Amino acid sequence: MELKKYCLELKYRQELICPIGTKFLSVEIQNSNIYLWAFVDSYAIDYLFPTKKYTIYLIEKSKHIEGDSGKYIFTIRKDDTNLYLFIKEY
């Protein structure tokens, strides 16, 4: 397994495509950017294994996610606002 970080945009909904078997760990802010950390099979990265689409939601507490909320990953604080990150798999 290899530790990988994905740069996220500061928006409500975004798509992320990762190798199957990716294990999401946490979210952090570095140099004003939001990063999602994950363990990814390094063999899958090198040899283009099948991928899976994930929908990432960054929401404030008062907002709602359409349909199933997905898996809660982490809470981050950006510009004095708590943002909650949820991931839905497809």
N, C-alpha and C positions, 0 to 999 in steps of 0.2 A: 504494500500500500504506500501511496505517496501523498504527502500533504499538499493541497492545492488551494489557492484562493481565487475566488471569482469576484470581480468588481461589479457591484450593483448600482443601478441608477436610483436616485431619490425620487421614486414615483410609486404610485399605488400598486400597479400590477406590471410584471415583466416575465418573460419566458427565459428559461435556462435549459440548455441541453447538456447532459452529462452522461458518462458511461454508466451502464447498468451496474448496480452495486455500490454506487457512491454513498458515502455516509457523511451527512452534514453534521458539523460540530458546533459552530458558533458564528457570530457576526461581530465585527469590530470596525471602528472608525480609525483610519490611518491617513494622515495628511488630508483631512477633510473628505476622504472617499470612504464608501461603505463596502466592506469586504465580507463575503461569505466563505468560511473555511470548511474544507471537506477532505476526507480521506478518499482517494480514488485509486483503483488498481492501476499501477504504473504500466503493466502489460497492456491493459485496455487502452491507455492513452497512446502508447507506441504503435499498436496494431489496429487502431480504429475499431474497437469492439462495438457491438450494438449500443445504442444510446437510448436514453429515456428523456422525455420532456417533463419539465417541472414548471409550475407557475409559482412565482414568488410574489407574496403580498407584503408590503410595508405599510402598516396602518397605525393611525392614532387610536387610542382606546375607544373613542366614541364612534369610530367608523365601523362599518360592517363589511364582511366578505360575502360575495355572492355564492350561494349554495353551501356546500360543506366547507368548514373552515380550514381543513388541511391540518398539517402537523405544526405545532408551535415550536419554534427553534430558539428564539432569543429576544431579549429586549435591548434596544440601544437608545442612547440619548443623543439627539442632534439638534443644535440650535434651541436648547431649552425645551425640547419636546420629546416625550417618550415615544418611540416607534417600536411596534411589535412585528416580528417577522414570522410569517407562516409559509409553509411549502405544501403544494398539492402535487401529487404524482399522477401521471397519465400513462 
